[in-house]
Amino acid sequence: MYTPSVLSQEEITPLQSIELWEDDVLTRYPEAGEPAKAKEAFRNYDTPERDTVREFYRLNHKYQTYDFVMEKRKEFLLFNRKELKVWDAMEFLNTLVDDSDPDTDLDQLQHLLQTGEAIRADGHPDWFILTGFIHDMGKVLCLFGEPQWAVVGDTFPVGCAHSDKIVYPEYFENNPDSKDPRYNTKYGVYEHGCGLRNVHMSWGHDEYLYQITKDYLPEPALYMIRYHSFYSQHREHAYEHLMDDHDREMFKWVDKFNPYDLYSKSPKKPVAEELRPYYEALIAKYLPATIRL
């Protein structure tokens, strides 16, 4: 059962920065065909770095229950907190940046511009470029007081047994659903081949942005947004039993998108004001003038 009142301040902010989770993903999933990079190739934090990431997942796996997800859907899918232009939402997102990152001063907007520009350079359709640009916009959840374990992190289905292919699966021992017969079997509340459209994922920025954009973008774009953190499936194929053939076809797009998200980071800063007219034109083509958060 979801009981937010028991969370301490330490449990609300286990990571030094959101970027720590992103670096941990890079360590676990090096680019296809290449060996895992040495720790020294990534941002150098003090010794607690790995322990901090583990603590993040301890909390994530403990509190991301079926009931928690249902409560968050009711709370946030009212979209009654702010109404902003998309570009303004990106600048709003920049307030997440802090000085705990030791070797880059790229803000959230610049990371998203790098992702979009890498996709653009490879000649992909304009909706694909736009998807790269906005894919992390759901992280604005942090600015509404949400703990980081309810915003970022690898995502996974709730309402059924937790796969041992999910990062740090041992921490699910403290998740009440793991002892609930409604949720702790292979299929739980679902059926074989039911399709991911009928599966509830752990709550975070992926699902939130999908819900914001689901009426406006092409379906491949929506799959990229909704499942780009679902590593236990698109890297480990742990939930094939819940997917249908349409999911498998759409996941080709998720696989195509993933390297742009993980490997497009560069110390060279995009010049946001120079790129702004191009991206605002894409936004105007596909999205409404303002979005509700």
BELSULPE-V870216 format. One record per pair of residues at least 24 apart in sequence whose ideal C-beta (glycine too) atoms are under 7 Angstrom apart, sorted by sequence separation. I is the first residue (numbers start at 1). J is the second residue. D is the distance in Angstrom with one decimal. If there is no record, write none. Layout:
# BELSULPE-V870216
i = {I | I}
j = {J | J}
d = {D | D}
This chain:
# BELSULPE-V870216
i = {112 | 159 | 161 | 234 | 160 | 161 | 204 | 160 | 228 | 160 | 161 | 223 | 227 | 108 | 160 | 223 | 16 | 20 | 24 | 159 | 160 | 201 | 224 | 228 | 159 | 160 | 220 | 223 | 224 | 228 | 108 | 159 | 219 | 223 | 20 | 21 | 20 | 220 | 224 | 228 | 21 | 16 | 15 | 14 | 14 | 15 | 159 | 14 | 157 | 158 | 96 | 157 | 199 | 93 | 157 | 158 | 14 | 156 | 93 | 96 | 155 | 156 | 196 | 90 | 93 | 96 | 155 | 196 | 11 | 86 | 89 | 92 | 95 | 194 | 195 | 155 | 192 | 195 | 89 | 92 | 153 | 155 | 193 | 195 | 196 | 152 | 190 | 195 | 150 | 151 | 152 | 150 | 151 | 186 | 45 | 43 | 44 | 43 | 44 | 43 | 2 | 2 | 81 | 141 | 2 | 1 | 2 | 139 | 166 | 138 | 141 | 165 | 138 | 2 | 136 | 163 | 217 | 138 | 216 | 138 | 165 | 216 | 137 | 165 | 155 | 154 | 155 | 163 | 156 | 163 | 154 | 18 | 72 | 154 | 212 | 17 | 19 | 157 | 17 | 16 | 17 | 157 | 63 | 131 | 60 | 69 | 135 | 59 | 127 | 131 | 135 | 127 | 56 | 66 | 56 | 60 | 65 | 66 | 128 | 131 | 135 | 64 | 127 | 131 | 57 | 56 | 61 | 62 | 57 | 61 | 65 | 57 | 61 | 65 | 66 | 62 | 65 | 58 | 62 | 54 | 57 | 61 | 66 | 18 | 135 | 132 | 18 | 21 | 69 | 72 | 21 | 76 | 15 | 69 | 14 | 18 | 66 | 69 | 77 | 12 | 13 | 14 | 68 | 11 | 64 | 28 | 64 | 7 | 119 | 118 | 115 | 115 | 118 | 133 | 115 | 114 | 114 | 114 | 130 | 117 | 129 | 130 | 140 | 111 | 114 | 126 | 130 | 113 | 110 | 113 | 127 | 110 | 110 | 113 | 104 | 106 | 109 | 116 | 1 | 87 | 87 | 87 | 86 | 86 | 29 | 89 | 85 | 89 | 85 | 86 | 29 | 84 | 83 | 84 | 83 | 84 | 82 | 81 | 79 | 79 | 31 | 31 | 26 | 25}
j = {136 | 183 | 185 | 258 | 185 | 186 | 229 | 186 | 254 | 187 | 188 | 250 | 254 | 136 | 188 | 251 | 45 | 49 | 53 | 188 | 189 | 230 | 253 | 257 | 189 | 190 | 250 | 253 | 254 | 258 | 139 | 190 | 250 | 254 | 52 | 53 | 53 | 253 | 257 | 261 | 56 | 52 | 52 | 52 | 55 | 56 | 200 | 56 | 199 | 200 | 139 | 200 | 242 | 137 | 201 | 202 | 59 | 201 | 139 | 142 | 201 | 202 | 242 | 137 | 140 | 143 | 202 | 243 | 59 | 134 | 137 | 140 | 143 | 242 | 243 | 204 | 241 | 244 | 140 | 143 | 204 | 206 | 244 | 246 | 247 | 204 | 242 | 247 | 203 | 204 | 205 | 204 | 205 | 241 | 102 | 101 | 102 | 102 | 103 | 103 | 63 | 65 | 144 | 205 | 67 | 67 | 68 | 205 | 232 | 205 | 208 | 232 | 206 | 71 | 205 | 232 | 286 | 208 | 286 | 209 | 236 | 287 | 209 | 238 | 229 | 229 | 230 | 238 | 232 | 239 | 231 | 96 | 150 | 232 | 291 | 98 | 101 | 239 | 100 | 100 | 101 | 242 | 149 | 217 | 149 | 158 | 224 | 149 | 217 | 221 | 225 | 218 | 148 | 158 | 149 | 153 | 158 | 159 | 221 | 224 | 228 | 158 | 221 | 225 | 153 | 153 | 168 | 171 | 167 | 171 | 175 | 168 | 172 | 176 | 177 | 174 | 177 | 171 | 175 | 168 | 171 | 175 | 183 | 139 | 261 | 260 | 148 | 152 | 200 | 203 | 153 | 208 | 148 | 202 | 148 | 152 | 200 | 203 | 211 | 147 | 148 | 149 | 203 | 147 | 202 | 167 | 203 | 147 | 260 | 260 | 260 | 261 | 264 | 279 | 264 | 264 | 265 | 266 | 282 | 270 | 282 | 283 | 293 | 265 | 270 | 282 | 286 | 270 | 269 | 272 | 286 | 270 | 272 | 275 | 267 | 269 | 272 | 279 | 176 | 276 | 280 | 283 | 283 | 287 | 231 | 291 | 289 | 293 | 290 | 291 | 235 | 290 | 290 | 291 | 292 | 293 | 293 | 293 | 292 | 293 | 259 | 263 | 262 | 262}
d = {6.0 | 5.4 | 5.8 | 6.7 | 6.8 | 5.4 | 6.9 | 6.6 | 6.4 | 5.8 | 6.5 | 4.3 | 5.2 | 6.7 | 3.0 | 6.8 | 7.0 | 6.7 | 4.7 | 4.7 | 6.8 | 7.0 | 5.7 | 6.2 | 4.3 | 5.8 | 6.2 | 5.6 | 5.6 | 6.5 | 7.0 | 6.6 | 6.6 | 5.5 | 6.2 | 6.6 | 5.7 | 3.9 | 4.2 | 6.0 | 6.4 | 6.0 | 5.9 | 6.5 | 4.5 | 5.1 | 5.6 | 4.6 | 5.0 | 5.4 | 6.3 | 6.8 | 5.5 | 6.3 | 6.0 | 5.7 | 5.7 | 6.9 | 6.0 | 5.6 | 5.0 | 5.3 | 6.6 | 6.6 | 5.5 | 6.9 | 4.8 | 6.0 | 5.5 | 6.7 | 5.9 | 6.1 | 6.4 | 6.1 | 6.9 | 5.9 | 5.8 | 4.2 | 6.4 | 6.7 | 6.4 | 5.7 | 5.1 | 6.7 | 5.0 | 6.2 | 5.7 | 5.9 | 5.6 | 5.4 | 6.3 | 6.4 | 5.4 | 6.8 | 6.5 | 6.6 | 6.1 | 5.6 | 7.0 | 5.3 | 6.9 | 5.8 | 6.0 | 6.0 | 4.7 | 5.6 | 3.8 | 4.6 | 4.7 | 3.1 | 5.8 | 4.6 | 6.5 | 5.4 | 6.4 | 5.4 | 6.0 | 4.0 | 5.6 | 3.5 | 3.9 | 5.3 | 5.4 | 3.9 | 4.5 | 5.6 | 5.0 | 3.9 | 5.7 | 6.7 | 4.8 | 6.5 | 6.9 | 6.6 | 5.8 | 5.8 | 5.3 | 6.2 | 4.4 | 4.4 | 5.5 | 6.6 | 6.7 | 6.8 | 3.9 | 5.1 | 6.7 | 4.5 | 6.2 | 4.3 | 5.6 | 5.2 | 6.7 | 4.6 | 5.8 | 4.8 | 6.4 | 4.7 | 6.9 | 5.3 | 6.2 | 6.4 | 5.4 | 6.4 | 6.8 | 6.6 | 6.6 | 6.5 | 6.0 | 3.8 | 6.1 | 4.3 | 4.9 | 5.8 | 5.7 | 4.5 | 4.9 | 4.8 | 5.6 | 6.4 | 5.7 | 5.7 | 5.6 | 6.8 | 6.6 | 5.6 | 6.3 | 5.0 | 5.3 | 4.3 | 5.8 | 6.2 | 5.1 | 6.5 | 6.7 | 5.4 | 6.9 | 4.9 | 5.6 | 4.4 | 6.5 | 6.7 | 6.6 | 7.0 | 4.3 | 6.7 | 6.6 | 7.0 | 5.2 | 5.1 | 5.3 | 6.0 | 3.9 | 5.6 | 4.9 | 4.9 | 6.2 | 6.0 | 4.4 | 6.2 | 6.5 | 6.9 | 6.0 | 6.4 | 5.9 | 5.7 | 5.9 | 3.9 | 5.7 | 6.3 | 6.2 | 5.4 | 6.9 | 5.8 | 6.5 | 6.5 | 6.0 | 6.8 | 6.0 | 6.7 | 5.9 | 6.8 | 4.7 | 5.8 | 6.5 | 6.5 | 6.8 | 6.9 | 5.6 | 6.0 | 5.7 | 6.2 | 5.1 | 6.4 | 5.0 | 6.6 | 4.5 | 5.1 | 3.8 | 6.2 | 6.4 | 5.6 | 5.9 | 6.7}
